[in-house]
Amino acid sequence: MFLNVFCPKRSIIFFLCLFLFFIPGIHAQNNGESIAEADTLAEPPIHFTPGSASEFINRSLENKELWRPEGENMRFALKRLADHYNEPIDSIISRLTAFEYDSVEFEATSLSLTDTLPLRWLNETTFMVDTVPMERAPFITRETILINTISPGVMPLNDTISGFGITSDSVRIERDTIRETVIDTLFLGTLGIQIHQVTEERIVPPVFLPGGNETYRFLRDSAAIVISKPRRAILASKESPFFILPNTKMTDSLQHAVKTLVSYTEVRDSVLIFISDIDRQQTPYWLSAKEDEMQRFWVKNAARDSITLWVGNPFRNELMLLLEDNVSVERREKIRMDDVPVTTLRPDRSLVRMTPSDEIPIYWKYGFSSTFTLNQTYFSNWARGGESSFAGNLDLRGKADFNDKEKKLRWNSEGRLRYGAIRTAEHGVRTNTDNLEINSQFNTDLREKLDFSSVFYFKTQVAKGYNYPNDSVVVSRFLNPGAFTLGVGVEYKPFEKTSLNFSPISYRNTFVLDTAAIDQTAHGIDADKRSRQELGGQLVIRNSVTILDGLNITNAVRIFSGYLDKPQNMDIDWEINFEKQISWFFKVSLNLHTIYDDDILFPVLDANKEPVLLPDGTPRRAPKTQFKQFLGLTLAFRL
């Protein structure tokens, strides 16, 4: 078969596929010259067995690059043919055999593969490919202090000044401090990052290996570089159900494979039928194109009389029914019976004593809930100003409750993870919420509404934290800091959803594991220690109430007082949450969180927002109230 290859006339084909390969036997000439015809040497005929034809079609179906979206109908028909679906396939065979495989046309074309790399400019002519994450900026700031020493020749009147003891050798005057910022090449080298410099004619060193046919161009804002590489490919016409033709014999091979499987299916195709009797009991029977043995069936009438039938399938599309030999059919007759004994029994109507079954205890109950909040703001030519942002907040809760009513024991455990981030064009991605909490409580009854209780409370964060706008120094991360509290006491429940847990014996430990990277003094720990241990008392108050048609208010207050260090300065952690369900999945949430810790100190600022200094020159620090507020429309999911 001869295939004439010509250049495409419509440019839309350039965007239909990304990865194409050359077809052996077709060669394109450069500079717009004509394309040579395919090799016309005689080739051996194509032969398929049913197994090899099915394997060839399956390999063609697995090649996703072969098929256009418009060719899904034919692809599904081929799959049904190869898999031998247990249903009539006459319509499929008709569609496949009617398809004109010789009408498929293909053309030689030229495509361009492109790749975009983000750039980070270090100065006006120097940049790097910004694909490696860095913990800090790739710059170093150096300071040079210039000191000018006055020589004796500059001070001619020094001898006339008496009583001060000043000599020319002891006088120094500090003139200026020079700061310069340079690229930290050593830091970039440890990360394996190459620095490139743009000259008048080229990039040194080049972004890609020399000797190739790649070309490059910068985007208009120079934020990225686009690398292009031309390729030659063979593409089928748009009207074809195929996406590309990997070789010139593809359509011929597919046509012969279809003919082979159609002929084989005509011989071996079977149909499953069910023979039902008067009681709707079904017996399966296969109809096929080959001879089969006769099978015996019992046929009954309404009176449940039965005779024997033999069912056979001697030829394709033919069913044979034979009546059993030596069978005589006689109808039943009614015979009068004058003396039929009838016995009547009086039923026993007394009630049977019932014994109630024991209740099967359910000790464990589990629950899971999640809420997700997504906010997005976009500004373009906004006269009043503003900054586009994209923010999200995830709140996951899981709980496990154990309750043994016979032994009056209860163990309630709950874990909570809250994480939120906001992204802006100026500042990038920043964390705005990060909290991991585990709360476990074991209770046993003392008397009505009063329990003996032991509690465990742990809190930390999961990601790195920064004191923005300074995003170069990490102030917190996972287990840095971390805190846990152990307490023993009593719990009083005056109402169903209100509890007061008082632990007069409580131990609290606040720790920072990595004091080399995290400043522990910012979390209330002494400079020469890694933890702060306190013995004191703890009071936890929890309350939940619903008002105003579905507005749920949840309140939790945690108060701790250390016995050994300023017991009058109590630490308070108060969180209140307002929730209003507006649909099956969505609700409006308002969360207010206030923390006061006497051991966590903050710089004291004056009216000009400048630090207040102590007599020794160090900044004055004092405890302050910490406050956080969140309001949003959340997507809730509960199990």
VOMARFI-959198 format. One record per residue: x, y, z of N, C-alpha, C in turn; residue in one letter. Coordinates in steps of 0.05 Angstrom, whole numbers, plus 5000, padded with zeros to 4 digits. Each point is the difference from the previous one (the first is absolute). Layout:
# residues N
XYZXYZXYZA...
***
This chain:
# residues 639
501749765000498350245000501850255000M499350204984501550254998498650205017F501650165016499050215017501250274992L498450194991500950264993499950185025N502350125008500250165024500350294992V498550185011500250284993499750175026F500850254998500150185024497250075008C499450055026497350065009499250284991P497450034995498950264991498750155023K499549875022498650145023501950005024R500450235011501950025023499049895026S497449935001499049905025501149735007I501149854980501249735005502450035018I501350245000502450035017499449975029F497550045008499349995029498549755008F499649814982498549765006501649795015L502649994997501749805014502650125008C501349895021502550115011502349814995L499549745000502349814997499449824975F501550054979499749854975502749884993L500149804983502549894992499949954970F502549984988500249964971499149734992F498849984977499149744988502249904981I501149765005502149904982499049994971P501850084982499449984972499050264988G499750215016499150264990502150215008I501050144982502250205004499150274990H500350215017499250274992502550154993A499950174979502250174992499750275013Q502350135006500050275012499550224980N499750245010499750244983497549984982N497849885011497549994985500049824975G502049824998500049834976497949785003E499449874978497949795000500949765017S498049855010500549775017499949754983I501949825005500249764983497749815006A499349844981498049805003501049765017E498149855011500849775017501349784983A501449835014501349784987497949824987D500649944975498049844984500849714996T502149915015500849724997497849815009L499849784987497949815007500549885028A497949975016500349895026498349755003E500849825017498549755003497250055010P498149844993497250045010499849975030P497950125011499550005029498249775007I500949835019498549775009499550025030H497649945009499350005028498749745008F500649915024498449805013498050155017T497849875009498150155018501450115025P501949855011501450105024501750244994G501649994978501850224993498450254991S497749964986498350224993498950145024A499149855020498950125025502250145015S502549895000502250135014500750264986E500050014973500750244985497950225006F497449935000498050215006500250105028I500649825019500450095028502450195003N502249944986502350195001499350264987R498450004979499150254988498250165019S498349865015498250145019501650125023L502249875009501550105022501750244993E500650044974501650234991498250254999N500050165022498250235002500850224980K502550014991500850214981498849944972E498949774996499049934973497350114995L498450055020497150054997499350295005W498450114982498850275003497649975019R499150225012497549985016497649924983P500050074974497749934983500049704993E502249865005500249724993499349815023G498750105021499349835023497949794992E498250064982498049804992501249764987N501950044982501349784987501849855020M501350155018501749885021498449815018R497650085008498349835017499049764984F499450044974499149774984502249794997A502550094997502249814998500549865026L499650135022500349885026497949785004K497550064992497949795003500749764982R501050054977500749784982502249835011L502150135011502349855010499449865026A498350115016499349875026497749804998D498849984978497849814996497850055020H498750234998497850065019497749804996Y498749935022497949804999497350144993N499950094975497550134990500250014970E497850044985500150014971501950224990P501649944981501950204990499650054970I497649944990499550044972500450294992D499050195016500350284993502950095000S501549895019502950075001501549894976I499449764993501449884977499350154974I497450084998499250154977501550274998S500350145023501350265000503049974993R501349805011502949964995500549914972L498449834989500549914972499350214980T498150195007499350214981502050235000A501850015020501850225001502149984977F500550234987501850014977502850065010E501649795005502650035010501950144980Y499549954974501750124980499650304997D497850115012499450284997501650175021S501449885019501450155020502550134987V500250265003502250154989501850115022E502650024994501850115020502050184986F501150195015501850204989502450045017E502250094988502450075014499850295009A500950055024499850275011502450055018T500250255009502150085018498850125025S500849905023499050095026502250125016L499350155020502050135017499349935029S501849875014499749945028501250225017L498450115018500950235017500049925029T501750145015500149975029500750275012D498650075022500350265013501449965027T502250145005501449995025499850265014L499150005026499950255015502850105007P500450265000502650125006499950185025L502350035012500350195022502550164994R499650274997502250184992501450095026W502749964999501650085023501050284997L500450094976500550294994499150054972N500850224987499050074974500849814978E502249865003501049824979500449715009T499449945025500549735011497449885010T499649754993497549865008500649715006F498149865012500249725004497249884995M499949744993497549864996498849945027V497650115005498749995027498349755002D501349765002498549755003500749855025T502050105016500949875024499150175024V498549895019499250165023502350075018P500050255011502150095017498950105026M501449955022499150095026500550295005E501950124985500650295004500750124973R500350274999500750144976503049944993A500649994974502849934992501850255000P500050165021501650245001501450025027F502350135001501550055025500450305002I499450115023500550295006502650035015T501850164989502650055013500150295009R501250055023500450275011503050065003E500850234990502850095003500150275014T501450015023500250255016502650134993I499950254990502350164994500850185024L502549975009501050155023502550164991I499950265004502250184992501750085024N502549935001501850075022501550264994T499850195018501350274996502949985008I501850094981502949995004500950245015S502450005012501150245015500150254983P500449974974500250244983497450144997G497849875006497450134997499250165025V501449955023499350145025502550165009M500650224988502450165007499750145027P497650045011499650155025499749815023L500649744997499649815021501850075024N502450104995501850065022499150245016D498450174989499250245015497649955018T498749754997497749945017501149835024I499650105023501049865024497749935018S500549795016498049915019498149794991G500149944974498249794990501349744994F502549984997501449754995499349874974G499650164979499249894973502550014983I500649784987502249984981499049934972T501650064980499149954973499849704994S501549835015499849714994497549875011D498750145018497649875013497450104989S499950184980497650114989499149854975V497549894999498949874977497250104995R499350054976497450104992498749814981I497549895007498549824983498550164979E500549944975498950164979497349904989R499949734992497649914985499949695002D497549894994499549714999498949944972T501449824986499249934972498749725001I497549994989498649744999499749924970R500649764995499749904972498849725001E498349944980498649744998501149854976T501049765004501249844979498549744998V500349864978498749744995501649795015I498549835015501249795016500449764981D502250004985500549784981500649745014T501250015023500649755015497449865008L498050165009497449895008498649884976F500150144977498749904976501449754990L502749995003501449764991499349755016G499550045026499249775017497349894991T498350174989497449914991500049904971L502450024987500249914972498750194980G499950265007498750204983502150144983I499550014974501950134981499250294996Q501950185001499650284995500650074971I498150144986500350074972500250304998H501550094980500450294995499350064971Q498550214995499150084974501950204988V501249934977501850194986498450114976T501450154983498650124977499149794980E501349774998499449814979499149735011E500549935024499449735010499850005030R499349755011499949955028502349835008I501550085021502449875009499749925029V500349735006499949774982497249974988P499849844978497349974988498149845018P497450054997498049865016499849714991V500349944974499949724991502649934986F500549744995502549914989500550114972L502450084994500650114973499849774979P499750084975499949824978497349904992G497950065016497349934993498650214983G497649944992498550184984497950165016N500450015027498150155017500450304996E497950155003500150295000498650105026T500650255008498850105025499250294995Y498250085018499150285001499050065028R500450255009499050085026497250104997F498449965022497450125000500250315003L497850144995500150294999500950115027R499249885022500850105027502649875009D501349834983502549865007499849835024S497549915007499749835024500549704993A500149944974500549724992501250004973A501249764993501249974973498649764987I499450034975498549804984502049874981V500349735002501949854983498349854980I500750024974498549874979501849814985S498949774991501549804985498249904977K500750044975498349904978500349704996P497849874991500049724994498349944975R500749804986498549914977498249765008R497649994989498149785008498149944977A498849775003497949914981497450015014I498050144989497450045014497749924982L498149855011497649934985498250244996A498249984981498250234994498050035024S498950235002498250065023497549844998K499049924976497649854998500449715008E502549915003500549725007499549955030S499049765008499749945029502749965014P502249974984502649965012501350275006F501750005021501450245007502550044983F501849794999502350004983500349724988I501649974980500649744988503049935007L500449815019502849945007501649874977P498649864982501449894976498049994977N501149964976498350024976498249764997T500549775014498449764997497849985022K499650215015498149985022497249954991M498950144981497349974991499649734987T502049914984499749744987500049775020D501850025020500149805021497449995016S498950245007497550015015497749884984L499950054974497949894983500149704999Q502449884997500349714999499449885027H500750145022499449895027497049995005A498650214990497150015004498749774984V500849964975498949784984500549735012K502449965012500749755012498249945025T499650205017498449965024497049984993L499150144980497149984992499549714990V501849894983499649734990500149805023S501950045019500249815022497650025019Y498950255004497750035017497549874988T499850014974497749874987499949705006E502449885003500249715005499649935029V501250155019500049925028498050175017R498750194989498250175017497849845012D499350045025497949865015498150205013S497549905003498050175013498849845023V499950135024498949875024497050065002L498449785001497150035004499249865025I497750075012499049885024497249884994F499749745006497549864996498649995027I497650125002498550035025497649815000S499449895024497649835002497850175013D497849875007497750155011500650125027I502049905015500850115026502250214997D500650094976502050204994502849915008R500449745000502749895005501549994973Q502350134998501450034975502349804998Q500349904976502249824993501750124978T502550065003501650124979500649814978P500150104975500649844977501550174979Y502249904990501650154980499349924972W499550204983499649964971502650084986L501249814985502550064986499849904972S502250044985500049924972500949714995A500849875022501049734996498049805011K500349754993498149795009500549955030E497849945013500249965029498149765007D500449885023498449795009497250105008E498049825000497450075008499950015031M498450195011499650025028497149965008Q499649885023497349925009498850215018R497450074996498650195016497249885007F499150075024497349925009498150234997W497749964985498150214995497549935016V499050195016497649965017497850184991K497549915006497650164995499050115026N497650135000498950135024499449795021A499449764992499449785019502549865009A502350104993502549885007500549734987R498649944978500749774985502450074983D501849814995502550064986500549794979S501350094979501049834979502950084995I501549834985502850054995500450104972T501650214997500850114974503149994998L500949954976502950014994500550244982W501950175008500650254985502849974989V500350074974502649984987500550244982G502650044992500850224983501849884978N498749884980501749874980501550184981P498850244994501350194982499750285011F501450194988499950285008497150104995R498950155019497450124998497849794998N500449765011497949804998499749865027E497649975009499449875026498149764995L500849765010498449764996498849915026M497349935000498649905023498949724993L500549805017499149734996498549905025L497849874997498549885022501249735008L500049955026501249755010498549764988E501549804992498849754990498649855022D497949854991498549825019498750165022N498950244993498650165020497150014992V498249925018497150024995498950225018S498350164989498850235014497149945006V499250005026497349955008499150235019E497550094996499050215018498949885025R500150155021498949915026496950014999R498849815016497149995002499350045029E497650125004498950055027498549755009K500649885024498749775011498650085026I497449935003498450075024501049845024R500450135022500849885025497850055020M498649785008497750035019500950015029D502049875007500849985028502950105002D500250255006502750125004500250085030V501749885016500350085028501150295002P498750155018500850285005500650035029V502350095007500850045028500550295004T498750115021500350285007501550035026T501750195002501750065024499550285009L499850035027499750275011502850115005R500550234989502750115003500550105029P502550005008500850095027500450314998D498350155013500150294999501350135024R501349855018501350115023502550154992S500750215015502350164995502549865011L502250034985502549885009501650225014V501149935023501650195015502550084985R500550264997502350104985502250095020M502449944994502250095016501550224985T500250235010501450224985503049934996P500950074977502849964993501750205013S502549925006501950195012500950204979D500350245008501050214982502949954993E500650014974502749974991501550275003I501950015018501350265005501750094976P500050254995501750134980502050185015I502449925002502050145016501250244985Y500649974975501550204985498250144980W500350264998498750174980502150184988K499950034973502050164986498650224984Y501450224996498950214984502150164986G499350114977501950164984498550234987F501150235000498850234987502250174988S499350134978502050184987498550244988S501350225002499050254987502250124984T499250114977502050134982498950274991F501650205003499350274992501950104978T498950124980501650104977499150294994L501950185000499550284994501850094977N498950174982501650104978499250294994Q501950184997499650284993501850074977T498850154980501550074977499650304994Y502150154995499950294993501450044974F498850164983501350084975499150294994S502050184999499550294995497950105020N500449945025498150085021501050265012W498450224997500950275007500450025030A498549865016500250025029502249835012R501449854984502249855010499149725010G501949835005499549745010502049804989G500049765011501849794991498549744996E500449874977498749754994501149795019S498349825009500849795019498449754995S501149785010498649744999500749865026F497949935015500449895027498349755004A500949825017498549765006500649925029G498049875012500249915028498849735003N501449815012499149725003499949945030L497749895009499649935028499149715001D501749825011499449725002499749925030L497849855006499549915027499549705000R501249855018499549725004499749945029G498149825007499649935028499449705003K500749905024499549725007499150005029A497649895005498850005026499549715009D500949945025499649745013498150045023F497949835002498050025022499249725009N500749945025499149755012498050075022D497449964994497950085019500049835025K500749744998500049835023502150085020E502450064991502250085017500250305005K498250154986499950295003502750134993K501149924977502550114991499650134973L501350234996499950154975502850104993R500649974974502650104990499550144974W500350265000499450174976502650124990N500649964974502450104987499250154975S501450224995499450164976502650134990E500350004974502250124986499050214980G501550224997499250224983502450124986R499750044973502150124984498750234985L501150245004499150244985502450114986R499850044974502150114984498950184978Y501050244998499150194980502450154988G499750084975502150144986498750214981A501550214994499150214982502350064981I499250054975502050054979499350274987R502150174998499850254986502350034980T499650174980502150034980502550125012A499850185020502350135011501549835020E498549865017501349855022500149704996H498749894979499949724996498249865020G500749755007498349845018501050045029V498050075017500650035029497949855016R501049895023498249865018498650205018T497349975002498550175019498749855022N499849734998498949845022501549735000T501049925024501449755003499749915029D498549795004499549905027499449715000N501449845017499649725003499449945029L497749885007499249965028499149715003E500749885024499149745008498950035029I497549925004498850025027498849735007N500949895023499049745009499250025029S497749885007498950035027498849735009Q500749915025499049755011498450065025F497449915000498250065022498849755012N499450015026498549795013498150135020T497649895003497950135016500750005030D499650235013500250015030497250025011L498450184990497250025007498650154977R497450065003498550124979501350274992E500550034974501250244988502850075009K501349825014502750045010501749764994L502350044985501749784992502950055010D501449785004502950015003501250014972F501950194995500950054973503050024999S501249904979502850054993500150094971S501650214995500150124973502850014990V500250004973502550034985499550194977F501650214997499750204979502750064988Y500149994973502550054985499450184976F501850194996499750184977502750074988K500150044974502350094985499150094973T501850034980499350074973501449814981Q499350004974501049814981502050124979V499850264995501750124980501850225012A501850104985501750215009498550275003K500650155021498750255004502050235000G499150234990501750244998498650235012Y501650195010498950255011499950214978N497949974983499950174976499950305008Y501350184983501049964973502749874998P501349935022502549874999499649704995N500649914975499649734993502649854996D502250105012502649864997500849865026S498750065022500749875026497649845009V500449745004497949825009499650035030V497650065009499450045029498649755012V498949824983498749765011499849804978S499749755008499549774982499049775016R499849764987498849775014501649935025F498749995023501149945027501950215009L500050244987501750225009498450264997N498550085020499849875026497849795001P499949855021497849815006499450015030G497649945007499250015028498049785006A500249875023498049815009499450045029F497649945008499150035028498749745009T500849915025498849775013498750105025L497549915005498650095024498249795012G499550015026498349825014498150165017V497449954999498150155016497249894997G498150194999497149924998498750164978V497849904990498550144979497050015009E498850234997497350055008498450084976Y497649874996498350064977497350095010K499750265003497350095010497949984979P500750014974498149984978501149804980F498349934980500849804981502450074983E500250254991502150094983501950205013K500249995027501750175015501649835020T502750055000501749845018502250195011S500749955026502150145014502049795010L502450004989502149815008502250155015N500349925026502050135017502149795008F502550064993502249825006502050155019S499749965026501850145019502949914998P500449764990502749904996500549974970I501450194989500550014971503050054995S501049884979502850044992500050094971Y501350224994500250104973502950034992R500649914976502750014989500050134973N501450234997500350144974502949964991T500449904976502749934992500550104971F502650034994501150064973502349814995V499649814981502149804996502450114986L499750174981502250114984500550295008D501650045022500550275009502150144983T501449854982502050124982498650164978A497649914991498650134978497750175010A498849935023497750145011500750145026I499350265002500450165024498049925021D500949855021498249905020499050225018Q501450235002499150215018497450134989T499549984974497550114989497649845008A500449765012497849835008500049975031H501350185015499949995029501949825013G502149904986502049825011502650165004I501449955022502550145006502049944978D501950194997502049984978501849765003A500649915024501849775004498649745004D497449984993498449765004498549934974K499149754999498449914977497149955007R499350035026497249955008499450175025S497450045004499050135024497949825013R500649905024498349815014498650145023Q497449965002498350145020498249805014E499650045026498249855016497850195010L497549944995497950195007497349874998G498050184998497249914997498850094974G498149854989498850064975497049985002Q498650194987497150004999499150034971L498449804990499050004973497050015000V498950204986497150044999499149974971I498149824995499049964973497050035000R498950134979497250054998499250024971N497649894994498950014973497050065002S499150204984497250085001499150084972V497549954994498850074974497850215004T500250224985498150225003499350104972I497950164999499250144975499849824976L498549785003499449834977502549884987D501549855015502349854988502750135003G500350225015502650125005501349865024L502149844994501349845021502550155010N500150035027502350145012501549805018I502649974994501749825016502150165014T500249965026501850175017501849815015N502750065000501949845015502150195013A500349985026501850175015501949825016V502650044997502049855014501850195017R499949975027501550175018502049845015I502650095001502149865014501550195018F500649925024501550165020502249835011S502550094998502349865011500450075030G500249795016500350045029502750125008Y502149944985502750075008501050274990L498750114980500950264988497650174993D499650205017497950204996497349874995K498949865020497449874996497750194994P500350265007497950194994499950074971Q502149964984500150064971499149754985N497549974995498949764988500250024969M500449764988500049984970497249934991D499050144980497349974991500049944970I498549794992499649924972497049984995D498950194986497150024996499349994971W498449814991499149984972497049974999E498850174984497150004996499449994970I498149834993499449954972497050024995N499250164979497250044992499749864973F498049824998499449864975497150014993E499450054975497250014990499949844975K498449785001499749824977498150134980Q500950044975498350134980499149804978I501249774998499249804981501149735010S499649794984500849735008503049995004W501650144984502949985001501350265010F498750234997501350265005499050125026F501850145014499450145024501850255003K499050195015501650255005501249975028V502650055002501549965025501450265008S499950065026501650225012501449895024L502750014999501749895021501650235013N499950025026501550195016501749855019L502750065000501949865017501750215015H500049985026501650195017501849845018T502650085002502049865017501550225016I500249955026501850165017501849825015Y502650024995502049835014502150195012D500250005027501750195014503049954994D500649764990502849934994500950084972D498150064982500750084972500150304999I502350114994500450295000500250114972L499150254997500050144974501450275004F501350114980501350275002497950215006P500850195017498350235007500750234982V498150124986500450224981498950265011L501350224992499050265009498050114979D499250255003498050124982501050014971A502650004995501150004973500649724989N499049805014500449724992502949925002K501650145018502749935004500349845026E501949815002500349845024500950185024P498849945023500850145025502349855011V502250155007502549885009500250025030L501249805012500650005029502650165004L500750065026502550155005502549864989P499949744998502449854990500049994969D498050124987499950014971498549774987G499149815015498549774988497050084997T498649894981497250074996498349905023P498150165008498249925021497849814989R499549785014498149804991497949955022R497549954993497949965019497949814987A498549865017497949824989497750174989P498849894978497750134987497949794993K497650104996497749834992500249944970T499949744993500149914973497149954990Q499450104976497349974990500049934971F498249814992499849914972497049974994K499250094976497249994991499849894972Q498049824995499649894974497050004993F499350084976497250014991500049904971L498349814994499949894973497749814995G499549954975498049804991501549744995L499249795015501549755000498349784988T501449804989498949764990500449785021L497949895012500249815022499349724991A501549815011499549714994500449855025F498049845008500149855025499449704995R501349835017499649725000499149915027L
***
